[in-house]
Amino acid sequence: MDACKTYDAIIVGAGPAGSTAGIYAARASLHTLIIEQGMPGGQIATSDMVDNYPGIPSISGAELGSKMLEHAESAGAEVAYAMVNAITHLDDGRFSLETDTGSYVAPVVIVATGATPRPLGFAGENEFRGRGVSYCATCDAMFYRGKRVFVVGGGNSACEEGLFLSHVASDVVMVVRRDEFRAPKGRVDKLLARDNVSVKYSTSLVEATGERLLGSVTFRDNKTGDQYTETYSEGSFGIFVFAGNDPVTELVTQLADIAPDGGVVTDENMATRTPGLYCAGDIRSKRLRQVVTAASDGAIAASAAYAYIQEASDVLSTN
Ligand SMILES: Cc1cc2nc3c(=O)[nH]c(=O)nc-3n(C[C@H](O)[C@H](O)[C@H](O)COP(=O)(O)OP(=O)(O)OC[C@H]3O[C@@H](n4cnc5c(N)ncnc54)[C@H](O)[C@@H]3O)c2cc1C
């Protein structure tokens, strides 16, 4: 394991929040490290197209995510690809971060670990995860070329991903719990304009079964309570789940308060109850989880972190 490395600011996560925090921290001349466990871009890298980021009417999510991290690097932030396993608040006020490739220490840490897809909870969901049950159309659509897919959910993501899948799958069956979609009408209309998209309204998915791959799926009619099973040849269909996201808070549960919605409680400067620890982006308790709000959080957190280091420099040693 490498010797412990010291920075002014360490950012966990290279999604929109983390990369933007990196831009602002590095431009404030903080010696900055961004640690990312996977691909740059976070969740947005799994989105086929982003059309609501100001100034960029249309861009692939992967490109937007990469450009943000490249921007942070060009501003001077360093990037390490590793999984952060633990964050410890040291007696001297600084933080120690343990990763699978080494340890790092900094007086401020900005945690921007985002959110992860929420499982729906139907029987067989875990068993068939990655073998017929997916949470990312951009990642997995190609496995279902020419096959039927069930898309579970009635919100924005479900509609966006259903539309994407309709260009790859033979047919898309939207499974919507209520008798209407939650997504805006324009997005729903665009989806339903596709010839190969149909909808099961007031329906929940209760079970998926099969030998090695998915073979049958059981639904419940939420108006009557009746259940019925549809059986197909194994591996001939898939289930895509879009039931919302859960904030990824494991690293900070001992250091920050968690709100009833599962997100981290911060003040308007993105500060948690632990001095020097900030959270930005989808990890926070907030109403609107989007790229633009994540980027805004990252900028605010880095600016507040800079002010914190200036004020606390007499008690914190960054050497
Ligand atoms: C399919 C889909 C489509 C979307 N479409 C849009 C859209 O069109 N417009 C829009 O504005 N928003 C959209 N969003 C929402 C948007 O992607 C998120 O709001 C945004 O990405 C949140 O950014 P973030 O930086 O807070 O977190 P994330 O994007 O979740 O990034 C967090 C990063 O932290 C990393 N990480 C997590 N834990 C660790 C760890 N322990 N160690 C190291 N790294 C870690 C993750 O690998 C990830 O890269 C979409 C989301 C999805 C899923």
The ligand as an SDF file (V2000), in Angstrom:
LIG
                    3D

 53 58  0  0  0  0  0  0  0  0999 V2000
  -30.6040    7.3250  -16.5100 C   0  0  0  0  0  0  0  0  0  0  0  0
  -30.4490    8.7130  -15.9320 C   0  0  0  0  0  0  0  0  0  0  0  0
  -30.7490    9.8110  -16.7180 C   0  0  0  0  0  0  0  0  0  0  0  0
  -30.5930   11.1070  -16.2020 C   0  0  0  0  0  0  0  0  0  0  0  0
  -30.8760   12.1660  -17.0120 N   0  0  0  0  0  0  0  0  0  0  0  0
  -30.6510   13.4160  -16.5450 C   0  0  0  0  0  0  0  0  0  0  0  0
  -30.8580   14.5370  -17.3980 C   0  0  0  0  0  0  0  0  0  0  0  0
  -31.2380   14.4030  -18.5690 O   0  0  0  0  0  0  0  0  0  0  0  0
  -30.5970   15.7820  -16.8830 N   0  0  0  0  0  0  0  0  0  0  0  0
  -30.1620   15.9660  -15.6070 C   0  0  0  0  0  0  0  0  0  0  0  0
  -29.9230   17.1140  -15.2250 O   0  0  0  0  0  0  0  0  0  0  0  0
  -29.9790   14.9220  -14.7700 N   0  0  0  0  0  0  0  0  0  0  0  0
  -30.2200   13.6520  -15.2070 C   0  0  0  0  0  0  0  0  0  0  0  0
  -30.0180   12.5920  -14.3710 N   0  0  0  0  0  0  0  0  0  0  0  0
  -29.6400   12.8570  -12.9660 C   0  0  0  0  0  0  0  0  0  0  0  0
  -28.1460   13.1710  -12.8540 C   0  0  0  0  0  0  0  0  0  0  0  0
  -27.4050   12.1800  -13.5430 O   0  0  0  0  0  0  0  0  0  0  0  0
  -27.7330   13.2370  -11.3950 C   0  0  0  0  0  0  0  0  0  0  0  0
  -28.5290   14.1750  -10.7130 O   0  0  0  0  0  0  0  0  0  0  0  0
  -26.2660   13.6500  -11.2600 C   0  0  0  0  0  0  0  0  0  0  0  0
  -25.4270   12.7590  -11.9750 O   0  0  0  0  0  0  0  0  0  0  0  0
  -25.8330   13.6800   -9.7910 C   0  0  0  0  0  0  0  0  0  0  0  0
  -24.4720   13.9750   -9.7490 O   0  0  0  0  0  0  0  0  0  0  0  0
  -23.5790   13.6060   -8.4670 P   0  0  0  0  0  0  0  0  0  0  0  0
  -22.2050   14.0540   -8.8270 O   0  0  0  0  0  0  0  0  0  0  0  0
  -24.1940   14.1290   -7.2510 O   0  0  0  0  0  0  0  0  0  0  0  0
  -23.6290   12.0230   -8.3320 O   0  0  0  0  0  0  0  0  0  0  0  0
  -23.3520   10.8360   -9.3410 P   0  0  0  0  0  0  0  0  0  0  0  0
  -23.5770   11.2500  -10.7290 O   0  0  0  0  0  0  0  0  0  0  0  0
  -24.1280    9.6840   -8.8020 O   0  0  0  0  0  0  0  0  0  0  0  0
  -21.7860   10.5550   -9.1750 O   0  0  0  0  0  0  0  0  0  0  0  0
  -21.2660    9.9870   -8.0010 C   0  0  0  0  0  0  0  0  0  0  0  0
  -19.9030    9.3850   -8.3050 C   0  0  0  0  0  0  0  0  0  0  0  0
  -19.3180    8.9600   -7.0830 O   0  0  0  0  0  0  0  0  0  0  0  0
  -18.6460    7.7300   -7.3080 C   0  0  0  0  0  0  0  0  0  0  0  0
  -18.5450    7.0350   -6.0330 N   0  0  0  0  0  0  0  0  0  0  0  0
  -19.5620    6.5720   -5.2560 C   0  0  0  0  0  0  0  0  0  0  0  0
  -19.0730    5.9730   -4.1400 N   0  0  0  0  0  0  0  0  0  0  0  0
  -17.7150    6.0630   -4.2200 C   0  0  0  0  0  0  0  0  0  0  0  0
  -16.6690    5.6080   -3.3850 C   0  0  0  0  0  0  0  0  0  0  0  0
  -16.9060    4.9740   -2.2230 N   0  0  0  0  0  0  0  0  0  0  0  0
  -15.3880    5.8280   -3.7680 N   0  0  0  0  0  0  0  0  0  0  0  0
  -15.1270    6.4840   -4.9410 C   0  0  0  0  0  0  0  0  0  0  0  0
  -16.0980    6.9410   -5.7770 N   0  0  0  0  0  0  0  0  0  0  0  0
  -17.3850    6.7310   -5.4180 C   0  0  0  0  0  0  0  0  0  0  0  0
  -19.5430    7.0090   -8.2950 C   0  0  0  0  0  0  0  0  0  0  0  0
  -18.8250    5.9970   -9.0030 O   0  0  0  0  0  0  0  0  0  0  0  0
  -19.9810    8.1490   -9.2050 C   0  0  0  0  0  0  0  0  0  0  0  0
  -19.1180    8.3210  -10.3130 O   0  0  0  0  0  0  0  0  0  0  0  0
  -30.1590   11.2860  -14.8590 C   0  0  0  0  0  0  0  0  0  0  0  0
  -29.8530   10.1830  -14.0710 C   0  0  0  0  0  0  0  0  0  0  0  0
  -30.0030    8.8870  -14.5910 C   0  0  0  0  0  0  0  0  0  0  0  0
  -29.6860    7.6880  -13.7320 C   0  0  0  0  0  0  0  0  0  0  0  0
  1  2  1  0
  2  3  1  0
  2 52  2  0
  3  4  2  0
  4  5  1  0
  4 50  1  0
  5  6  2  0
  6  7  1  0
  6 13  1  0
  7  8  2  0
  7  9  1  0
  9 10  1  0
 10 11  2  0
 10 12  1  0
 12 13  2  0
 13 14  1  0
 14 15  1  0
 14 50  1  0
 15 16  1  0
 16 17  1  0
 16 18  1  0
 18 19  1  0
 18 20  1  0
 20 21  1  0
 20 22  1  0
 22 23  1  0
 23 24  1  0
 24 25  2  0
 24 26  1  0
 24 27  1  0
 27 28  1  0
 28 29  2  0
 28 30  1  0
 28 31  1  0
 31 32  1  0
 32 33  1  0
 33 34  1  0
 33 48  1  0
 34 35  1  0
 35 36  1  0
 35 46  1  0
 36 37  1  0
 36 45  1  0
 37 38  2  0
 38 39  1  0
 39 40  1  0
 39 45  2  0
 40 41  1  0
 40 42  2  0
 42 43  1  0
 43 44  2  0
 44 45  1  0
 46 47  1  0
 46 48  1  0
 48 49  1  0
 50 51  2  0
 51 52  1  0
 52 53  1  0
M  END
$$$$
